[in-house]
Amino acid sequence: MGLAAWSATPSAVAQDLEEVTYLLPAPVTSTAFAPWMLAQHKGYYKDEGLNVRFIAARGGVDVAKQVGAGNAVIGGAMGDTPIIVRANGIPVQAVAVLGAGSLTLIGTKQDSGISNLTDLKGKTATVVAYSDTTYYAFLGSLEKVGLNRRDLDIQAAGPTGVWQLFNTGRSDAIAGVPDWIVNVEQTGTKVNIMPREQTFQSMAQAIIASEKVINDNPELVQKLVRATLRGMQDIMQDPQAATAAYVQAVPAYQGQEQWVGRTFELYRDYVYADQKVLGRIDAERLKAVQDFYVAQGIVPRAQELDTLYTNQFVDAQ
């Protein structure tokens, strides 16, 4: 699979710890995976009797395929990934979702005169790719105000171009993860982020497991969910303290504490916020996302809702 591994530090490895392979959809050094890295660094997995080895796969669908095939017991993806993969017979479910908000933020420059989504008609917007969840979420937001992909010029610019084109004025809006918004802010550009209530609330990141593991080893899934949510909670409670711990966990960010801290604040305020029970999956929200995906032809047909997720591990905490 061409996967890169991130193992526990030697001090966290003990003879009685259960070895677990945890797939993530991209390199572990992405700040999007901070809850997982904090849980590792602070010993939350160790507290559960686990020695977790993280491996980077090739996106959330690849994670789901590997987890569904039994190559790993657990994985990270988006909350909508089961909608996409179960149509192809991959038997995975979301067992927790990290936040009540969407991972996709829509930003415009404060001096652009664009104050709401309807102002984007005839404008240019950048997304990372046309096959990415952030693009689908952006289309959902446009639909909320009566627009569609033909009403503006949407450019797929890759993970660097998505924010650089916006920053240099070659696009009027950006639809992407909080990290890219902060990249723009760090250049001195003031960004207006569309309020959550105006945008389509697709899913945040999720923990996924196969039906077999859920049925055969629910205790292991419970431990992994509990430890990971502790890492998320640390960011919500004190982004600056979490920043200090995260930079220790991922030394590549030393000297970038301001960037990391601001990124954590956006995750707290827009992605993690307002989840009444940490990790709990909102069935109505999941149904709305699936209905949109079917209507857009992203997936061929709807799946039974209760096959896409389970809250048994979140509710048991």
N, C-alpha and C positions, 0 to 999 in steps of 0.2 A: 504493500500500500504506500510505500515511501513515507512512513510515519516517523515523526520526531517525538522522542519520549522525554518526560519530565518526571523524575522519581523523587521520592521523599529524601530528605537529608539523612545521612548516616545515623545521626542521633535519634531520629524518629523511627528507626527500624529496630524492632525487637523480635525475639524469637517467637513470641506468642501473638504477633500481629498477623491478621489475615491479609494476604496479598490481593489487591484489586486493581484491575486495569480500567481506567476511566477515559473514554474518548471525548475529545473536544473538537469542535468543527474548524478550528483555526489554531495557529501557534499560541501556546499558553501565555506568552508574554503580552498578548492583547489585554488592555485594561478591562475589556468586557468580561474577562474571566477572573476579575479580582476577587469575587466571593470565594471561588474555588482555591485561589492561591492563598488567600488569607486563612481559609480553613486548614490548608496544608501547613502554612507557616506557624499558625498559632496552636497547632496540635489537636484541632477539633476532630480530624479523622482518627488520629492516634487515640483520642479519648474514647472513640467508639470501637477500638480494637482493630483498626484498619491501617494498612500501609498502602497508600494509593499511589499508583503510577499513572501519570497523565500522558496521553499520546494524542498528537494532533492529526486529525483526519482531513479529508478534502471537502469540507462543508457539512452542513447538517444532514443532508440526504445521505451522504456517505456514512456518517455516524449511525444513522438509523439502519442502513443496510447491514453494517457490521454488527451492531447490537442485535438486530433481528436474526442474524445468522449465527449468533452465539459466540462471536469472536471477542466480545467484551460484555460484561454484565450490565454496564451502565454507560450513559453518554450524555453529552450536552448538545442541544439543538435549539430550535425555536419552538414556541408553544404550538405553532401551526404545522410543524413538520409531520406529525402523524396524519394530518389531513391529506398531505401530499403523498406520503409513502404508502399509506394503507390502501389507497386505490390500486397500488401495484402489488398488493398481497404481502407487504412487510409488516409482521405482527408486533408493532411497538405501541406503547402508550406513554403519554406525558404523565409523570408522577408528581411533579411540582412545577410551578412557573414563578420566575423571580421578578415579581412585581405586577401591579395592576395596570400599568401603562404600557404603551407601545415602545419598542426599541427604536422606532423611527421618529426622529424630530424633523420638523420643517422649519428652516431658517431663511430669513431675508435680512438685508442690511437695513439698519434703523433709518438711514437717510434715503431709502429707495422709494418711499411713498406707498409701499405695499403693506397694507395693514391687515388684510385678511386673504383667504384663499381665492375669493372671486377676483381679486386684483391680479391673479396670475394669468388670466386669459390673455393670450398673445405673447406671453413672456417665455423666457428660457429657464429651464430647471435642470439640475444635474442629479443623477443617481449613480450608484456604483455599477449596476448591471441590470439588464432587462429581465434577468432570471432570478434576481435577488428579492428576498422578502421585503426589504425596504422600498423597492419599486412597487410591489403589490400594495403595500400600505399607503404609498403616495397616491396611487390610483384610487384607492378607497376614500382617501381624504378629498380628492377632486370630485368624486361622485357625490359626496355629501353636499356639495354646493352647486351641483348641476353641471360640472365640467367633466371632460374626459381627456384621454391622451392626445386627441387630435386638436384640442383647444389651445395647446401650447407646445413648445419645442422641448421635449424631454431627451436629454443626452446622457448616454451611459459612458461614464468617464473613468471608471476604475477607482481603486481605493485612494489614490493620490489626487488624480484629476478632479474627482467629485467635489473636493473642497477648494482646490487651487483655482479651478475655473470660476467658481463662485467668488472667491476672494479677490481675483483680479478683474472682476466685473464682466466676465464673459458669460455668466449666467446670473439670473435674477433671484434664484432660490436654490436651496440645497435640501435634499431629502436624504437623511442618513443618521448614523448613530451619534451619540453625544460626543464621542472622541473627535469627530470631524468638525463639529461646531466649535469645540475648544481650540482646534488647530487654527481656525480662522480668527477667533478672538485673540489668540496669542500674537497675531501680527498687528494688533491694534484696531482691527475692524470691529465695530459694534454690531452685534447680531440680535435681531428680533426673532424669538422663537414663538411659533404659533401656539396658542393655548391648547391644552390637551382636549378641552371640550369641543374645539373646532375641527379636530383631526380624527381620522379613522383609527380606532383603537385595536390594532392588530396585536399579536401576542409578543410578550417579552421572551427572554431566554427561558429554557425549560430543561428539566432533567427527564430523560427518557429511559425506559427499560423495556425489555421484551416481555410478552405475556408469560413466557415460560419462567423467566426469573421472578416476575411478580408472584406467580403462583407457587414456585418451588422454593424460593429463598426470600420471602417478604422481609425477614429480619435484616438482611443485608441492605435491601433497598431502603428500609427505614433508617438505618444508620447513616447511609450516604446522604439521604435527604436532610436529616437532622443536622449533620455537620456542615453541609453546604449552606443551609439557610442561616446558620450562625455567622458565617462569613458575610453574607448579605446584610444581616442585622447590624454588624459592626460598622458597615459603611453608612447605613441609615442613621445610626445613633450619633456618630461622630466622624464625618468625612475626613477631617484633618488628622485625627489619631489613626484612622484607617490608612491614610496616605503614608504616614511614617512607617507603619508596619508593612505596608505593601512594598515600599521601596527597599526595605530590608529583605523581603521575600523575592523581589525581582530587581536585583541591583542595576539592571540596565537603565532604570529610571532615576538613578541618583543624579541630582542636579535638576530634575524636572518635577520637583515636588509641587510647584504651583500649578503646572499643567495637570498633574494627576489629581490634585485636590479639587480643582474646578470640574474636572471630568466626573469625579465622584459626586459632587454636588448636583450635577445635571442628572445623573442616574438616580440619586435620591429623590429629586424633585419631580422628575418626569417619568421615570421608568418604575422605580420601586414603590413610589408613594401610593397611599390610599388603599393598600391591600389589607383588608380587615384581619385576615389570618394569613401570616407569611406563608407563601408558597401555594396557597389555595387557588385552584383553577375555577374560573367563572364559566359555567356551562353556557349561559346565554351569550356571553362574549365569544366563546369558541364557536357556537352555532352561527353567530353573525359573520365571523370570519369565513367559516366553511360555505355559507350561503353566497358570500361575495365571490369566493374562489370558483364555485360552480357557475355562477352567473357570468364570470369573466372567461370561463373556459380554461382556467388554470388547472383544475382537476375535472375529470369527466363526469363524476357523479358524487353525491353526498354519501358519507358513511354513517352508520348508526353512531349517534353522539357518544354513547357510553363505551364505545370501543376505542375512542380516541384518547381517553384520559381516565385517571382514577385519583380521587382525593383521599384514599384510605390511609396513606402514609402521613399526609399533612394533618388530617383530622385526628390521627392517633397520638399526636404530640401534645 
